[in-house]
């Protein structure tokens, strides 16, 4: 999309990135959808069933109903935030392991070989907290970049707050 035609929206970055980068296979066990409010820049979660909102997150039934009804009544005001499937999280870790996060080839090989298909297993297998923090920084940068691309594809130029 032509950048001159993008709508600038001030977006709460932390909440949006949390919704965008969530692992939908693990975090969306109860039917719910995240939305970006294009007027306020806030991200909101709406449970499909009002009773689930209270049981899962302690959100009063009437609050979930009001949010859901507002999204339904004004769909052009909201953009659905998709999240990642679990495989995308593995892909990001593999990309990090293949990146230039260290110049030490022996360390890169050791840390890469610790990943056997389980992100949790990889976290437990590495002895260096700094390496895990490097991965977290990488994941945050990649997720933010993907979020910005997603928003631009939907006609939005994010201004993070």
Buried (B, 14 or more C-beta within 10 A) or exposed (E): EEEEEBEEBEBBBEBBBBBBBBBBBEBBEEEBBBBBBBEEBBBBBBBEBBEBBBEBEEBEBEEBBEBBEBBEEEEEBBBBBEBBEEEBBBEBBEEBBEEEBEEEEEEBEBBBEBBEEEBEEBBEBBEEEEBBEBBEEBBEEBBBEBBBEBBBEBBBBBEBE
